[in-house]
Amino acid sequence: MFERLREDIQSVFHRDPAARNAFEVLTCYPGMHAIWIHRLSSALWGMGWKWLARLVSNFGRWLTGIEIHPGAKVGRRFFIDHGMGIVIGETAEIGNDVTLYQGVTLGGTSWNKGKRHPTLEDGVVVGAGAKVLGPFTVGAGAKIGSNAVVTKAVPAGATVVGIPGRIIVKSDDEQDAKRKAMAEKIGFDAYGVGEDMPDPVARAIGQLLDHLQAVDGRLEGMCGALKDLGSNYCAKDLPELREEDFACVKDKDESKAG
Ligand SMILES: CC(C)(COP(=O)(O)OP(=O)(O)OC[C@H]1O[C@@H](n2cnc3c(N)ncnc32)[C@H](O)[C@@H]1OP(=O)(O)O)[C@@H](O)C(=O)NCCC(=O)NCCS
């Protein structure tokens, strides 16, 4: 029991820079109190003392503003920051190292019995005021933005924001690296040709580089096949692209930056 308590306190230190010492966490963190009360109500629920379990849960709600149904399954190092206005439904399942902020609802969208609340896998973070509604899974390490409303499954590691929740697509590092490699191969320095570049010409160049790379890959494959058939057609070098050919693009870019 003390081991779990120590783990709970450590989890607060890891996730709340405002926490100063163990005594403060023990006495001033309603999220902690709600979790301890839930452990009691959950044990009573498991023993079949349903009414008493609900009563204990209701006492926890009165004390902390956090309502966790005794039937909800909660993993280790669960951290509720600030608390107040949190509702966790009966069939919700919460993995290890999950964090919820104030105003979160893990709710259902139907009155049918059975699984109707979400499952949050390990390491999920749900921002303040977010509503996660329905019997789907939020994958490990996913983040739900504050005030988002999520009604569909979220893949592991994704970040979801807005109403209805949509996955934020971060710039694709792998694609950027491929473009850079292609640009270097043809002797062209792709000045600032990135996903976040607002210049339509630069974006078009980026698309051309992607296409060129695909064509290049296919040509290499064809040349390999021709060579296997005994042809030396691909032995001839392609005309070289010189950096001076792109001087006007470079000048324009530099004058913009200046
Ligand atoms: C969703 C969240 C996890 C994203 O964090 P991140 O991965 O660092 O993402 P960024 O801050 O780089 O934001 C990426 C984009 O999403 C937008 N965004 C971030 N959070 C958003 C939210 N809650 N709702 C709508 N859009 C949001 C940003 O404006 C940005 O848009 P842009 O690319 O058009 O500029 C974070 O913003 C969040 O909401 N965390 C919850 C924190 C919380 O509730 N704290 C309460 C403390 S009391």
The ligand as a Gaussian input file, in Angstrom:
#p B3LYP/6-31G(d) Opt

LIG

0 1
 C       -3.201000      19.375000     -28.015000
 C       -1.850000      19.598000     -27.362000
 C       -1.441000      18.367000     -26.562000
 C       -0.869000      19.855000     -28.527000
 O        0.417000      20.066000     -28.080000
 P        1.646000      20.039000     -29.152000
 O        1.810000      18.664000     -29.665000
 O        2.795000      20.691000     -28.483000
 O        1.111000      20.869000     -30.383000
 P        1.351000      22.413000     -30.742000
 O        1.251000      23.274000     -29.528000
 O        2.591000      22.463000     -31.581000
 O        0.087000      22.752000     -31.665000
 C       -0.080000      22.196000     -32.931000
 C       -1.264000      22.859000     -33.595000
 O       -2.492000      22.511000     -32.909000
 C       -3.166000      23.688000     -32.438000
 N       -3.703000      23.365000     -31.118000
 C       -3.003000      23.017000     -30.017000
 N       -3.837000      22.758000     -29.007000
 C       -5.094000      22.961000     -29.472000
 C       -6.379000      22.833000     -28.888000
 N       -6.533000      22.453000     -27.621000
 N       -7.464000      23.088000     -29.670000
 C       -7.313000      23.464000     -30.964000
 N       -6.104000      23.583000     -31.591000
 C       -5.015000      23.334000     -30.832000
 C       -2.088000      24.752000     -32.369000
 O       -2.615000      26.032000     -32.496000
 C       -1.231000      24.372000     -33.563000
 O       -1.880000      24.803000     -34.742000
 P       -1.027000      25.325000     -36.011000
 O       -0.177000      24.143000     -36.448000
 O       -2.078000      25.695000     -36.997000
 O       -0.212000      26.469000     -35.496000
 C       -1.870000      20.809000     -26.394000
 O       -1.995000      22.022000     -27.101000
 C       -3.004000      20.733000     -25.369000
 O       -4.136000      21.154000     -25.605000
 N       -2.673000      20.185000     -24.160000
 C       -3.559000      20.133000     -23.045000
 C       -2.942000      20.907000     -21.913000
 C       -3.950000      21.294000     -20.820000
 O       -5.119000      20.988000     -20.877000
 N       -3.435000      21.959000     -19.836000
 C       -4.223000      22.396000     -18.730000
 C       -3.297000      22.850000     -17.652000
 S       -4.206000      23.549000     -16.343000

